Structure formats: C-alpha cells, structure tokens
Amino acid sequence: MSTPTERLTEAWKRPPGFVGWMSATNHRAVGVRYIATSLVFFVLAGILALLMRIQLAQPGLDIVPAEAFNQFFTMHGAVMMFLFAIPFLEGLGIYFVPLMIGARDMAFPRLNAFGYWIYAIGGTILFLAFFSGRGPDAGWFNYPPLSGAGYSPSATDVSMTGLGEFQVGRGIDFYLIAVTMLEVAALVAAVELIVTMFKFRAPGMSLNRMPLFCWSSLVTAFMIIIAMPALMTVSVMLELDRKFGTTFFDHAAGGSALLWQHLFWFFGHPDVYIMLLPAFGAVSTVIAVAAARPMSGYLLVAMATVAIGILSFGLWVHHMYAVGIALMGLSFFAAASMMITIPSGITIFAWIATIWRGTLKINTAFLFCAGTIVVFVLGGITGVMVASPVFDWQVHDTYFVVAHFHYVIIGGVILPIFAGLYHWVPKITGKLLSESLGRWCFWLTFIGANVTFFPMHQLGFDGMPRRVYTYLPEQGLGDLNFIATIGAFMMGTGALVFFVDAARMFWKGKPAGLDPWDGGTLEWAIPSPPPDYNFATIPVVRSRYPLWQQESIEPAVDRVPEGWRSFSDSLNGERTTYQTTLLEAKPEGRAFLPAPTLLPFWMAVAVTVIFAAFLPLVGFDTELILIPVGLILLYICAIIWNWPEEPFARSEVTDRESPGSLPHITTGRFSTVWWGMIWLIVIEAVVLGCLTFAYFYLRISVPSWPADDAVLPGWPPEGIPDPPLMLPAIAGGLMLLSVLPIWWGVRSVSQGNRSMLFYSLLGGIALAIGSLIVSAIHYTDRPFIWTENAYTSIVTTRGGFHVLHVAALILIAVPMALLSWRGYYDEKRFIGVQALSMYWYFVVAAWVVYFVTVYITPNMF
C-alpha cells in the first residue's frame, strides 16, 4: 500500500514531454515562467536604454535617428513598466505567496496559466512589431492627439534609416492591443492572489499573521483591480478612434485629449505603487532575515501598505499640473502627493529600526536592501519637490523629472528585485548564487545608478527637455550626458554580472539546502526546490514567524479538531488543499484543484485572435473576420473549461466525504468561485465607471467644441434630438424582469428543487433575448452614426458595452440550462448558476446606470 507522500506525489506530478510542459498549471511553474520571461524583456529594455544613452552621449550625434529614437524610448518605458516590473513581481507573488501561506496551489490554477500565456503572447506581439519597424513611437504614456489616427495613422508612412525601415504610426495599434492583453494578464493574477490569500491560508494564519510580502501582494492586487481597468478602457477607446473613426479624443468633433490623460494617469500613478509595494514587501522580508529578528512595527508597516494603496489613487493629476487645471484642484492633488510620503516614511523607518536592533548578517540580498533605502529616499526628496505645482511648472518635461522617476523606480523596484532574486533563487533552484559576484553586481548597479541619474537633475535645471534625440553643442549639456552614459554602462555591466552568476549557478552552484538563510516564514520549511505539492502536511500557524516562534508547524493532536489534523493524504488521487475562513483562517472545507491541461493556452490563443482583428496586418475587411473566428474558439474553450469532469450522479459529492473529514466546498460565499466572481464584477464595475466618467467629462466639455466659432449648445449637440425613452425602457424592463426567474431558479435548486432551475434559466434567457431584439430595433432607428461626433461615439460605445454583456449572459446560460436539464445541479452543487446569477444582477444594475446616464440626464439638464 502506498504512503500518503507517494499518493501526493502521484496526484501532483507534472505530465512528461513538451505537451506536459505546455499544460502545466502549478503555481510554481507559472511563477517561474513569469519571472524568466520578464527577465528576458528586462534585458531587451536595457539594451534599448544603452542605445539611447550612446546617442545622447555627445551633442549632434546621429547613431540612432529620430524615428528610431522615438520607438526606442517608447519601447523602453513600455517594456519596463508593462513587461518587466509588474509581471516579475506578480510572478514572485504567484510563486511564493502559496508557499508563505501554507497552500498547495493558487485558487484557480488554470486561470493562472491563462494569464501567463496572455502576457507572453502580448509581449511577443509588441516586440515582433518593433523588430519589423512597427514599434510604438508616442511614448509609453501614448498621449493623443499625437497617438491618434490624424498624427500616427495605421497606414503606409515609411521612413528608411541607417537602422532599417521604420513605419511611422502603425506601432500605436500594436501598443494598444499589447497593453490591453497585458492588463488582462495582470488582472487575472490579481484575482488569483486575492482569492488565494483570502481562502487558502494555512490554519491559524489570521490576517495579522500573514507575512509582510503577502500583505504587500494583497494590497497590490486590490490596486490592480481598481487601476488597470481604466487603462484597458481608454486603450480600447483610442483604438476605436484609430480603427473605426470614433472621436473620443478629437477636439474638433467634441472629444478631449485630456480625457485620455485623466483615465491614463488614474492608472499611471497607482501603477508606480503597484510596482513599489511588492518590492517593499520583498525588502521587509529580506531585512528581517538579515537582522535575524521579526520586523519592527509589523502592524504599522501593514497599515502603511494599505494607506499607500489608498492614497495612490488621489495623485493622478500630479502628472497634469501643466494642462491648465484650476488652482483649487491643484492644491488638493499637491496635498495628496505630499501626504503619501508619510506611510512610505513609516516603512523606511521600520526597516532601519529592524536593522538597528538586529544581529546583522550582511549578504548580497541585504546590500541591495541597503541600497534601496538610500536611492529611494533620494527619489522621494525630489518627489516632494515636484509635488509642488509651482516647482513642477519649471521642471515639467525636463530631465529633472527623468532623474526623479528613475531614482524612485531603481530605488523602489530594481534594487528590491535584485534583493529578492538573491534571497529566493536558492529556494526556486535549490542552488546558491555567488556572494562575491553578487557584491560586484550590487556595487556596479548602485554606483552606476547614481552616476547615471544624479547628473540629470542638473540637466533638467539647465533646460534639457525629455524625449529629444540630440541637442546642440552650445547648450553645454555634453559633459553631464557623457557622465550619465558611463553610469548607464556600469548598470548594464552589473546586470550582466548577475546573468553570468545565474548561468554559473546552474552549472556548478552549491546546494542551497532546506534553509540557507535561517528564514522565519513557511517557504523555508520545505525542500529547495519544493515538491510539486509544496507541503506534505498542511502546517498550523500560531505566530507571524512560525519557524522562529513555534516549536513545530505540524498539526498537534491536542490542539486541532478531529477530521482535519491528518489532512496530508491525497483523496482518491485528487489535488486538494485547505479552504479557511477569511479573518482567522479556521478550516472550513477542502478545495479540489484541476489537473494540468492545455485549455489555458488555447483560451489565450482565442483571445489573441480577437485582438488581432484590430492590428494593421493585411486589410481592414480581412482583419475583421478574425473577431467571429476568435469568439467561436473562445466560446468552445469556455464550454470545455467549465464542463464538469466528474459524473453527474449526485452521490459523487457525498462519496468523497468520509466520516469526520472536512466537506468539499461547492457553493456560497465559502467557495473560491464565489469570491472570484465578486472580483470579476468589481473589475467590470470599474470599466463601467470609466465609461460613465468619460460621458460626463465630454458633456461638460461641450461649450468648447467644435473648433470653429459655431458653439454647439446643450447635450446632445445641435441637430441630434434628445434620446427617446420608450424602446430603451422596454429593453431595460425586460432585463429587470429576467432577474426574477434567475433568482427563483437559484433559490429552488438550493432547496433541492432541481427541475425548476431548468425552466427558470429558460425564462431568463428568453427575456434577455427579447431585450436584445428591442435594443437592436432602437439602435438601428437612431438618427445618427457612431462616428459623427464625441456624443454619438460615447453613447454608442456605452450601449455596446451593455449589449455585449447581455449577449454574454445568454451564451453562458445556455450550457448551464443543458446541464440543469441533465440533472447536474443540486442543493450541494450549484455554484455555477449562483455565479451566473451574481453576474446577471450586475449586468442589470449596469443597465440602470446606462439608462439614467444616457436617457434620463439629457432630459433633466
């Protein structure tokens, strides 16, 4: 008879061969892929930075022509933000959060793998465009009108340079599509991390016992869910402008370029802290281990992390001081920009206190943490300076801002990333990196960063603008630029030393052992690298640093309830882990996790086919055919993904529950699916909020358009009648009525009435179809076209958002009705229809917002 460990090994083993590698969904496999892929992009972004520094080393050089330089600095910024920093830190969280909280995997392993494939494909698309001369060239911020079709057309403008052929403008489409795909991947990772930390923590690991790296990853995930839908929304709006001729950002047709800036920077400034917070969590982890003591001010640091996450959303106009906003508004954002330094300072003082009171072990990881404190504080000082509007007006778009930003990013992100690598790579690989090479890496990076960016403060004061590819000798900027170029090559050499060290480690690195640093958190309680199932026995946590503060993390018979103290076996060869309560992490059930599959990859391919329809590849008509092809493939994958693998017999659920064991959580707020749907709805609500904000922002801009003297009074514009109420009210009324059968069906099945669910789903589907038909009649009868002006663009797009969601409800409900007819759902197993009902209620609520916004307010004001 096999042992529990042997059964665990068999249940969690990875399939062999290339297909097995492609189908891996284990969190550590996905985390390593994120980390490795992001490091490849890091190298490419670094090469672009060195080429730009060569061009700027002396005045009047023509090594990198203007067209190429525009693409280089755009790609460098976009890659470092979207393809390296955020994915790397998400990958670190995906790999280590389950280990640190005592779980065997993430909450949704297949969704986790899907997120990686979307990220990898999106990054590949962006670089394929760049290498073919179609790289984006409007900066990583991509401001209209320069990024609009009028200035950057998706056409045939070609410029031949010494570096090859560059097609001006076409790269903007690739940028917008790639960024949207990358944001989808980031949102997937955020949902994964939140649900995993909410429901998969080891017994006893209450929220106030979570490692600080987990706290920072949790807050970061919340920030991603609130911030990144704004970037997705505004990117889609700009692509609609470019592809279909809408006018969201066309001032002459009533649009506003500032609308892009508001939505972009609502994402953009929190994005800085989305990168900083998990990096800070890594520094907190490394400093505590180096000082051989718990982190000073644990609760203060955790609260400061939450405060940074909240305050970061009040700073977006910090980047718009020069656009002409009223002084009262500037004062608010200036105060918020300065206020965020308080929780950041609390974190830094906690690091210093931990070092001061600890028994310090200076290794490479700690050196990078010490460098973080120095460089980030310098960046924070200049951050307080540019938070003042009157100072910012003087240095705006100069190299002073370049210096400030890079001090913050290098001090708050790059150096902590290296600290995390030297600290955690031994756990990932089972081998140690070289301490001597690591110190070379640190000093070259630390000194190089200061040599590169400190002179840029003076370059900014001397008047050197950002994003210029050359300058005149008489400006006197050559010496400082030459020094900065030397520093850039020092940093590049430091990065090269790390990669040489990593290659040496795989070749002849020393074994790391179980815990080479004497760490205090759970990841150091298992072998290096960990087994596929992570923990043979789920640990029990009674402190913040269980390996330092507990005699044992094994379940104690006299301290835990019967039925879960021996949860070490793999039941029936399945992948299982604990589900615990939200606050106190008390065991409440078992989660059954899916086996490896290729579905995430094919789902990512389907999404890519849809997005490819918006790329300037062949011809307009040819490309649009990709949309239905991709949607069909996506729908097929989604049905296979959600189709139950087990037999339909109801006894199948109860048979797996042996006497005294934890139940299999299948429904309700205890289920991970319930929590996943909650955060999907939050993401969709943010998108809805962005579209609603865009509507009212464009409306208050009406007196300033069109560009000529004929001001259009009112909203809708002159010549367009007020929107009719009858047909939209009928369509919305049908959707409101559809809530009743859906609610009744879920209630019935939860009480054991399985047959009623089928008829309830049919009723909801019929009413939703009726709503779509009425909406189609209304839309085809409107006296304007989508692209006529900003009003027609936003109203049509907002209506399309609703129609797409109603269609999605119908497509989701149809296979569920089939499963219900076949008797799959019962009182213990109905989470699928419960999740559908939650989404159904949201879509109806979103329609109410749409109806009030588009149809009621124009008749009121």
N, C-alpha and C positions, 0 to 999 in steps of 0.2 A: 504494500500500500504506500502511495507517495506521501511525502511530508507536506505540511502547509506551504513551506517555502518553494518546494518543487511545483506545487499546483499554481502558486502565484507566478512563478517563472514561466510556466506553460501558458497561463492566461494572458500575460502581458508581453510575451515575446513579439519581436518585430518580424514581419514576413521577410523571407530572403529575396535577394536579387534586386534588380532595378525597379521592378513594379512594387516590391515591398518598400523600397526607399521612397518612391513617389507617393505611396499610400499612407505613410507614417503620419499619425495624428498625436502621438505622445507629446506632452508639453515640452519636454527637454529637446526632442528632435526639432520641433518648430522653433523653440527659443534659439538653439544653435544656428539654425538657418537664418533667422532674423539677424543675429549678431554677425555671422560670417558675411552675409550679403551686404549688410550696411557697411562693414569694413572695406569691402571692395569699392563701394560708392565713395567712401571716405578717401581712398587713395586717388580715385579719379578726380574728385573735387580738389584735393591737394595739388595735383598736377596742374589743374586749371589755374589755381591761385599762384603757383610759381611762374607760370607763363605770363600772367598779368603783371607780376612783380618785375619780371625781366623787361617787359615792355615799358614799365614806369621807372626803371632804374635810373634813366637819364632822360633829359628833355629831347623831344624831336625824334625819338626812335620810331621805326616802322616795322618792328619784328612781328607784332600782332596788329593787323589792320583794324580800322574802326569797326567794320561789320563783324569780324571775328571777336573783337574785344567785347562788344555788346552781348554776344552769345556766351562768351566765357564768364563774364561776371554774373549774368543771369543764371547760367547753369551752376556756377559755384554756390551762389546763395540758395538756389532751389534744392540742390543736392544736399548741402549741409543741413538744411532745415528739414526737408521732407524725406530724404532718402537715407540720411545717416543718423543724425542725433536722436530724433524721435523713434524711428524703428529700432535703433540699437538699444535704447533704454527700455522700450517696450519688450524687446527680445530678452533683455536681462530680467525684467519682471516676469515674463512668461516662463522663463527657466527657473528662477529662484523663488518666486512667491509661493508656489505649491510646496517646495521643499521647506521654506521657512515657516509655513503654517501647518505642516504635517499632513499634507494631502498627497494623493497618488496621481492626480492629474488635474487639468482645468475643468471647469464646469461643462463646457461644450467643446470637446476635442476636435470634432470635425469642423466646426465653425472657426476654431483656432487655426487649423491648417488652411482653410479657405482664405482667411485674412493674409496669411503669408503669401499664397500664390498670387493674390490680387496685388500685393505690394511688389513682389518680384516682377510680375508682368508689367505693371505700371512704370517701374523704374527702367525696365528694359526698353519699353516704348520710347521713353524720354531720351535715352541715350542713343537708340537707333536713329531717332530724328536728328539728334545733334551730330552724330557721325556722318549723316547723309547731307549735312548742310542746312537742316531744317530746325535747328535749335532755337528756343525762345530767345528774344533779344530785347525785352522791355523791362528787365529787372525781375527779381523774384516776387516783387510786390505787384507787377503787371498792371500799372495804372492805365485806365482809359483816360483820354481818347487815344493815347499812343498805341495801346494794345487793341483798339477797335479795328473794324474792317476798313475804315477810311484811311488809317495810317499804317496798318500792318495787314494788308489783305492776304487772304488764303489763295493766292494766285501764283503768278509766274515770275515775280521780280527776282532776278538772279544777279548776284554780284560775284565776279571772279577775283580772287585774291591769291597771294602767294601761298596761302594755306589751303587753297582749294575753292570749291564752289559753295557759296552761301546764298540760300533762298530767303530773301528778306520777308518777314511777316508770317510765313507759314508755320513757324515753330510755335506761335502762340496757341494754335489749336492743339498741338501735341502737349504743350504745357498744361492747358486747361483740362484735357482729358486725363493726363497722367496724374495731376494733382487730385482730381476727383477720385480716381481709383485709389490713390494713396490715403486719402481721407477715409474712404470706406474701410481700408485695412486697419487704420488707426482706431476707428470706431468699433470695429469687431474686437480688437484687442482690449479696448476699454471696457466693453460689456463683459468680456471674459474675465478680466481682472476683478471687476466689482462683484460679480456673482460668485466667483471662486472664493474671494475673501469674505463675502457675506455668509456663504453656506458650507464651505469645505474646511474651515479651520479645525484643527485638532481639538478634541475635548479639553475644556478648561482654558483655551486660549481666547479669553474675552477680548473685547476691542482694546482695552487698556493694557493688554499684554502683547499685542502684536508688535513685531519688530518695526523699527522706525522706517526701514526701507519699504515695508509693506504699507505703512501709513502714507508715505510719500507717493507710492504707486497708486494707492486708492484715491487720494485727492487728485492726482494727475489724471486718473481715469475719469473722474467726475468732470474735470475741466475739459477734457477732450470731448465728452458728450455734449457739453454746453457750447464750446467754442467752434469745433470743427464743422458742424452742420452749416454754420454761417459761411465758411469758405466754400463748401460744396455748393451752397445755394447761389452765391454770387458768381462762382465759376461757371455754373450752368447758365446763368443769365447772360454772361458775356459771350459764351459760346452760341447761345441763341441769337444774340446780336450779330455775331460773325457769320453764322451758318444760314440763318433764316431771315435776317434783316429786321429783327425787333429793335427797339430803340430805348432800352433801359438807360443807357449811358450816353445817348446822343442829345446834346443840349438843344440843337436846332429842332428836334422833334419832341421836346418836353422832357427828355431824360436828364440825368445828372451824373457827371463823373464823380462827384463827391459821394454819391450813393455807394459806389464801389469802395471808396476809402473807408466809409463808416463800417460796412459789413466786413471788409477785409481786415481792418485793424481790430474789430471786435474779436476776430480770431487771432490776429497777428500778435498783439501784445500778450494776451494769455499764453500764446504759443511759446514765448520766451520762458515763462514759468513752467509750462508743460515739459520743457527740456530741463529746467533748473531743479525742479522738485525731486524727481527720481535720482538725479545726480547728487543732490544734497543727502538723500536717503542713503546712497552708497557711501558718501563721506562719513555720515554718522555711524554707519556700520563699521567701516574700517578704523575710524578713530577709537571707538570703544574697544575693538580687539587689540589695537596697538597699545592702548593705555591699560589693557588688562583690567578694565572695570566697566560697570554699566554706565550708560550715557548720562551725564549730568542734566538735570532738568528735562527728563523724558516727557512729562506731560506738557511742559512749556513748549518743547520742540514740536510735539504732535499738534498742539493748538496753534503754534505759529505756522505750521504747514497748512492747516486748514485756513488760517487767516490770509496767507499769501494767495491761496487758491481763490478766495472770495474777492479780495481787493484787486486782483489782477484784472477783473472784468470791469473795473472802473477807470481804466487807464488808456482806453484805445485812442482818445482824442489827443493824448500825449504826442502822437505822431502827426497831428494835423494842426499844430499851432499856427502854421503859416498860411492856412487856407482862408482866413477871414472870419473865424468864429467869434461870437460876442465875448467880451472880456469876462462877463459873469460865468459863462460856461468854461472858459479857460481857467478861471480861478478854481472851480470845482475839480477839474482834472489835474491841475497842478498840485492841489492839496492831496488828492488820492495818490499821485505819483510819488510824493514825498512820504506819505503815510506808510506805503508798502515797505519802506526801509526798516520800519520798527520790527516786524516779525522776522525779516531777514537778519537783522542785527541780533535778535534773541538767539537764533540758530547758531550764528557765528560765536557768540559769547559762550553758548553751551559747549561748542567744540573746544574752545580754549580752556574752559573750566575742566572738561574731561581730561584734556592733555595735562593740565597743571596738577591735577590731583591723582593722576595715574602713575603706574610704573611703566615708563615708555619703552617700547621696542621699535626702534627706527628701522623700517624696511622700505622697499620701494613704494609700496602702496601708501604708506604713511607720508613719504616725501611728497607724493602727488597731492595728498590732502593738505599738507602744509602750504604747498604752492597755491592750492585753491583759495585758502584764506587770504593770502597776500594779493593775488591777482584780482580776485572777486571784490575785495574791499576797494581796491583802486578803481575798478569799474563802477562800483556803487557810488563813490565820491563824484565821479563825473556824471553819473545818473541823476544825482540830486541837482547838479548844475543844469543839465538840460531839461529837468522838470520845471524850471522857471521859464515862463513864456518869453520874457524879455531877453534872457540869455539865449534861449533856443532860436529866437529870430535872427540872432547874429551868426550862429554856427550851423543853422539848419542846412542840410545837404552839403556840408563840408567834411573834410577828413577828420575833424574833431568827433563827429558822430560815428565815423568808421572806427576810430580808436576806442570810443566808449563802448560801442556794441561788441567789438571783438574782445575787449577786456572782460566784459560780462560773460560772453559765450565761452571763451577759453578758460577763464577762472571758474565759471559756474557749471560748465558742461564738459569741455575737452579734458581738463586735468582730472576731474572726478571719474570720467570714463576710464582713463588710464589707471586710476587708483582701483576701480572696480575690476578691471582686467587682471591686474597683478594680484589682486586679492582672491578672485573667484575662478580664474582659469584653472588653477590646480584642482578645484572641485569638478570642473567640467571635463578635463582631460585626464586627471589622475597623475599629472606630471607638473613639476615646478619650473617656472620661468627663472632665468638667471638674475640674481640680485646685482651682480656687477654690471651687466648690460642694462638692467633696469635703471640703475643710477645714471648711467650715461644718457639713457632715454629721457629721464626726468630733467637733468640739468640742461641738455640741449633744447628741450621743449620749453622749459621755464625761462631760460635766458633768451632764447630765440623769440618767444612771445613778447617779452618786454622790449627787445631790440627792434622788433617789427612795428609794434603798435604805439609805443610811447612817443616816438617822433611824430606820429600822425596827429597828435594833439596840436603840436606847433604848426604842422602843415595846414591844419584847419584854421588856426588863427591867422596864418599867412594868406589865407584865401583860396586854398586849393579845393575845388569842388569835387564831389563824389562822381564816380562813373565816367570820368574822362580818360581817354586812351593815350593822351600825350599832353604836353604843356610846353611853354616857351622858355628858352634859356634865361631870358631877362627877368623871369618871375622869381628866380633864386630858390627854386624848390628841389633842385637836383641832388644836393648833398644829403638831405634828410630822406629823400626817396631811395637813394643808394644804400643808406644805412638800413632802411626798412627792408630792402631786398635781401641784404645779407642776413638779417634776422629771419626772414621767411625761409631761406635755405637752411638755417640752423634748425628751425622747427621741422622742416622736411627731413633733415638728417635724423632728428630724434625719432620721428615716426618710422623711418627706415630701420633704425636700430631695434625698435620693438618688433617689426615683422621678421627681421633676422633672428631675433631672440625666439619668436614663436616657432619659426622653422627649426631652429636648433633644439627647442623643447621636444618637438615631435620626433626628432632624430635620436637624441641622446639625453633627454631631460630626466632628472632624478624623480623617482616615485614620490608622489605627494603624501601618500598615506591617508588615513582617515581624516585627520585634522592638523595640518601643518602649522596653523596659527593659534591654536587653542581658542577657537571661537566659542561664543556662548549661545548661538542660535541653532535651530534644529537641522539646518543643512549640513552641519559638521558632525551629526550623529550617525551618518550612514556612509558607506564606502565612496571612494572617489575613483572613477565616476560612479554615480548612483546606479543601482539596478533599475530595470525598466519600471518596476512597481514602486520605486522610491523607498517605502517603509514596509518591512515585513509585518510589523505590528504598529498600528497607528499609535503615536505617542500620546501621553497625557501631560498637559502643561499646567503648572501651578505658579509660574513666575515669568518675568519678562525675558530672562536669560536662562532657560531651563538647564543648559549644560553647565552653567556656573552655579546656579542657585538651587538645583534639585539633586538629590542623591540618585534618582533614576527617573527616566521618562517612560518606563514600561508601566502598563496598567497594573495597579495594585488591587488585589482581590478584595481587600477590606475597605476600599475607598470608592469603588465604582459599582454601578448596578449590575446585577446578573443580566446576561444577554448581550452585553457589548464589551465586556472585559477581554474576550478572546477573539475579537474581530481581526484575526490575522489570516484567516483562510480565504480562498477564492471559491465562492459558492458556485457549484456547477460549472466551473471553468470560466466564469464571467469576471469582467473587470469591475471591481466595486471599491467604494470609498465611503467615508462617513459623510452624512449631512448633519450639521449642527445648527443651533439657534443663533440668531443674528447678534445679540449682545453678549451673552455669556458663554456661547459655544458649548451648549449642552447637547449631547447626541439625541437626534430625533428620528433618524432613519438612515437607510442605505441608498446610495446613488449607484445605478448601473450605467457604466460608460461604454460607448460603442467601440467596436473593433476597428482596426485600420481599414481605410477604403480610399478608392480613387475619386470618389464623388466630389470632395472639395476642389480638386484640380479641375474637373470638368465643369463644375459650377463657376469657377474663376474664368475658364475659357468662354463660357456662355456670356458672362458679364463683359468680358473683353470684346466679344463680337458686337455686342450692343454699342459699346463706346466707340468701336472702330468706325461706326457709321458717321461719326462726327469729325473724322480725321480727313485731311485733304490728300487722299491716296490716289484715286483714279478719276472719278467724275461724280457729280452730285447725285444723279439718279442711281448710279451703280452702288454708291455707298449706302444709300437709304435702305436698300433691300436687306442690309445686314441687321436692321432693327428687328423685323419679324423673325428672321432666322435665329438671332440670339435669344429673343423672347421665348420661342418654342423650345430651344435647347435648355434654357433656364427653367422653364416650367416642367419639362421632363425630369431634369435633375432634381428639382424641388420635390416632385412627387415621389421619386425613388428615395430621396433623402428622408422624407417623413413617413414613408410607408412602413408599417410595423414589421419587424423581423420575426417576432415570435408568433406562435399560433393564436388564433382568435379565441380559443376556449377561455372562459373566464377563470377556470381553475388554475390556469397557468400562473396567475399572480399569486394566489394563496399558496400554491405548492412550494414556492420558493421561500416562504416564510416559515422556518422551522420554529418550534415552540421556544419562546423566550428570546428570540432574536429580534433585532430592530426591523421595523416594517420597511417595505420598499415604497418610498415617497413617490406617488404618481400624480398628485393633483394639489390644487390650492396654493396658498401663499408659502407653503413649506417647500414647494417644488422649485428647482432651478429654472424650469421653463417659465413659470410664473414670473420670476424675477427678471429673466431675460426679456420677456415681453414688456415688462414695465419700462426697461431702459430703451427698448426699441421705440416705444411710444414717446418717451422723453425726447429722443433724437428727432423723431418726426415732428414733435411739438415745437422744437427749436426752428426747424425748417419752416413750419407754418408761421412762427413768429417773425422770422426774417422776411418772408413774403409780405406779411401784413405791414411790417415796418416799411418795406420798400413802397407799398401802395401809398401809405400816408406821407412818407417823405417826398415822393413825387407829387403828391397832391399839394403839399404846402409850397412846392417849388413852382406852381402854376403861374403866378404873376410874372415870373422871369422868362417865360417862353411864349412863342418861339423866338428865334434870334432876331427877327426883324422888329419893326415898330408895332405890328399888329398883335397886341397882347391878347391872349385868349382868356376870357373871363370864365370863372366858375370851373366846376368839375362835375361831369365830364366837360371836355373842351367844346367850344362852339361848333355847331354842326352835328354833334352827336347827342341824341336825346338821352334823357335820364333812363337808367336801366329799368326795363319792365319787371314787375313783381310776380305776375301770375304764374308763368311757367316755372321759374326758379322756385317759387313757393310750393308748387305741386311736386316738383322733383325732390325738394327737401322734405316735404311732408311724407312722401313715400319712404325716404330713408329713415325718418323718425319712426314711422310705423314698423319698419323692419327690425327695429330694436326689440320689439315685443316678442316675436317668435324666437329670436335668438336667445333672449333672456329666459323664456319659458323652456326652451329645449335644454339649456344647461341646467336649469333648476330640476327639470324632470329626470334627466339622466343621473344627477347627483343623488336623487331619491330612489333610484332603481328602476324608473320607467324608461326602458331603453328604446322602445318603439316610438315614443313621442319625439325623440330627438330628430329622427329622420324627417318627419313631417314639418318640424319647426325649421330645420335647415332649408327644406324646400320652400317654405313660406318666405324666409328671409331672402333667399336667392331670387325668388320671383319679384318681390318688392324692389330689390336692388336693381334688377334688370329693368323694371318699369321706370325707376328713377333715371337710369341711363338713357332710355328711349326719350323721355321727356326732355332731358338735358340736351340730347342731340338735336331735337326739334328747335329748342331755344337757341342753341349756338349757330345752327345753320340759318336762322332767321334774323340774325343781328345785322344792323345797318353799318357795319364797319369790318375791316380786316385786321388781322393780328398785328401787322407791321405798320399800321397807319401812323401811330404816334405812341408816346410813352403810356398814355392811358389805356389804349387798346392792347398794348403789349402786356402790361401788368394784369389787366382784368382777364385776358385770355389765358395767360400763364397760370394765374391763380385758379381759374376754373378748371384748367387742365390738370392741376395738382389734385383737385377733388375727384375728377372723373377717373383718373388713373387709380386712385385709391379704391373707388367703388368697384372698378373692374378687377382689381387685385383681390378684394373681398370675395367676389363671385368665384374667381378661379381657385381660391383657397378652399372655399366652402364646398365646391363640387366633389373633390375626392373625399372630403370628410363625410359628406352625405352618403357616398358609396360605402365607406367603412361603417357608417351607422347602420345602413341597410343590411350589411353583412353581419351585424351584431358585435362589432369590435368594442364599442364604448359601453361602459357600465359604471356603476356607482363608485368603483375603485380606480377606474381608468378612463378619465375624460379630460385630461389636461389639454389635449389638442383643441377641443371645441371650447374649453374655457379660455385658452389663449386667443382663439379666434373671436370670441365674444368681447374680450377686452379691446382688441384691435378694432372691432366693429363699433364699439361705443366711442372710441377715439375718432374714427372717421366721421361719424355723425356729429360729434362735437366740433370737429374741424369744419364741417359744412355750416354749422350755425355761425361760426366766426366768419366764414366766407360770405354768407348771406348778409349778415349785418354790415360787414365791411364794404362790400361791392354794391349791394342793392338798397340798404337802408340808409347809410350815412349820406350818400349823394342827395337823397330826398329830404334829409334833415338840415343840412347846412348849405 
